[in-house]
Amino acid sequence: MNHPASTPWDARFSTPDYVFGTEPNHWLAAHANLWKPGDRVLCVADGEGRNSVWLAKHELKVDAFDVSAVGLDKARQLAKQAGVEVRYEQASSDDYHWPLEQLDGVAAIFVQFADPDMRLRMFDQMKRALKPGGTLVLQGYTPAQLAFGTGGPRELSHLYTQAMLEAHFSDMDILALDSYERELNEGPGHRGPSALIGLVARRR
């Protein structure tokens, strides 16, 4: 299906290749065993579907949204090729109809399009969507990524620090919070040495 390039993300995803590859993010893959088959997990701003499809292949009930119709077309194609079902919806973080205390998990992988105000709203929605005991798995870039230039936003205010995430999620049990450098090979969009931060937090 062809769509006009009505958003920057539509334009970016309008290529035969998967911009961020078809394999799951490594931080998500390392911590997805916190969820069990049948658990309901939401993938935030899932793009072309690499993470949602991988989670669905592990027998999770997966919802996902993204603002890009082009990205979602590619996500649906990837899900069809994998023989899995994912419930996709086109929406921005602000427009998405977030559930209330219904999810076992939320996966938020490189959602750093959000400026500080949007980020606060989005993080609050993530927390409210989780059931008590539900788990958030989040991955992003730190300010040191600006020196690498191998992916992510160029705006310093969009990047994450450990202190920022500790403050945002102080009302949750933080199970893991790591800042580290790693060579990424997640399609042409995330390739090369990278300055990363990963969070796993459980709702009380």
N, C-alpha and C positions, 0 to 999 in steps of 0.2 A: 504494500500500500504506500502511495506517495503522499507526502504532506508538505505544505509550504514550510520553508525554514523560518517559522514565526518566532522562535526564541533562539538565543545563542546555543542552547543545548541541542535543539533540532539541527542546527547547522553543523555542530560538532559531531553529532551521531550520524550524519548523512554520508556515510562511507560504508563500503561493503565489509570492511574489517570491524572488529569489536574494539572500540577505542581503549577500553581497560581490560581486554582479554575476555576469555570465557571461563577461566578458573577462579575459584573463590579467593577473596582476600586472605592472606596468611593468618592474620590475627583472629579473624572470624573462624577460620577452619580449626585453629588451635583451641578455641574455647566453645565451640558449638556442642561439645559433649555435655555441657551443662543442661541442654535440653534433651528430652526423650521423645521417641516417636509418638506422634499424635499431638504434641504441644503446638500451640498457635504462636507464630512468630511473625512480626512485621519488619519488612525491609524498607527503610526510609530512603527516599530519593535513590531508587535502585538502578537507575540508568538503563543499561542494556541487559540486565537480568542475571549477571554472572553469580551473584550471591544468593538471590532468591531461588534460582534453579538448583544450585548446589544444595541448599537447605531442603528443598522439596525432595531431592533424590535421597535424602536421609530421613524420609518419612515424617517430616514436619508439615503442619498445615500452615502454608505461607501466604500472607498478604503482602503486597508491595505497591508503592506508588512512586510516580515520578512526574515532573512537569512536562517532559518531552514525549510527544506522541511518537516521534521517530524512534527514540530509545525504547519505548514500550513495544512497538512493532517488532523490534529485534529481540526483545526479551521474550515475547510470546513465541517467536520462531525458535529461540533457544530452548524454551520449555517443551515445545512440541517435539523437537529433535531428541530431547532427553526422555520423553514419554512421561512427563510429570505435569501436575496441575498447580498453577499459581494464580491467585486472584489479583489481577493487576487493575490499577485505577490511575487515570491521568489527573494529577492534582499537584499543586504546590504544597509545601509544608503548612502554610497558613490556611489553605483552602480545604485540605484533607479533613474528612470526618473521622477524627481520632476516636477510637473506642475508649471506654472508661473502665479501668480495672478488669480488662478481659484477656490480656495477653500474657503468655508465659515468657515471651522474649521480644526484645527489640534489637535489631541490627542496624547500626548507624555507621556506615563505612564511608569516610571521606565526604561528609556532608558540609564541607566548608565553603560552600557558596553563600552561607548565611552570614550576614553582618551581625554585630553584637546584639542588636535588638531582636532580630529574627531568631538568632541562636538561643536567646533566653526563652522566647516563646516555644521554640521547637523542643528544647530540653525539658521544659515543664510539661509539654504534651507527652513526651516519651515516658516520663515518670508516671503521669496520671494514667496512661494506657496500660501499664503493667499491673497485674494482680499482685497482691502481697506475696512475696517470694519469687516474683518474676525477675528476669535478669536482662540487663542491658549490656550489649557488647558494642563498643565504640572504638573507631580508629581514625586518627587524623595526623596532620603534619604539625610540627612545632615551628617556632620562628627560625630555627636554624636551617629549615628547608629553603629559605630565601637564598641562601648562599649556594645551595645545590642546583636549584632551578630545574629539577627533574619531574615536576608535577605540582599540582595544587595551586591555590590562589597566590597572587602577588601582594595582596593586602595583608599587612601585619595583623590588623584587627580581627581577621578571619581565622587566624592560627591559634592552636591550643597550647597552653602551658599546664604543667602539673598543678600549680597553685589554682589556676582557673577551674580545672575539672574537679579538684578537691572541694572548692567552694560551691560550684554548681550542684554537686552530688553529695554534699555533706549530710543530707537527710536519707541517704541510702548506705547500705553496707558495701564498702569498696573492697572487692575481692582481689583485684589486680589493677595496678596503675604503673605503667612502665614507659619511660622515655628512652629511646634507643635509635641507633642508626642501622640501616639494613639496605642491601641492594635489592631493589624491586624490579620485577619483570612482569608487570601486569598490563600487557598491551602497550601500545605506543604512548598512551596517556600517563602511565606511571612506570618509568623505566630509568634505572640508574641508582646511584647512592641517594638515600633518602633519610631525612630526620623525622622520626615517627613518635607517636604516643598512642598507647592503647589503654583502654579502661574496661573493666568488667565490674558491674555494680548490681546489687540485688536490692529490690524494694522491700522495705520493712513491713 
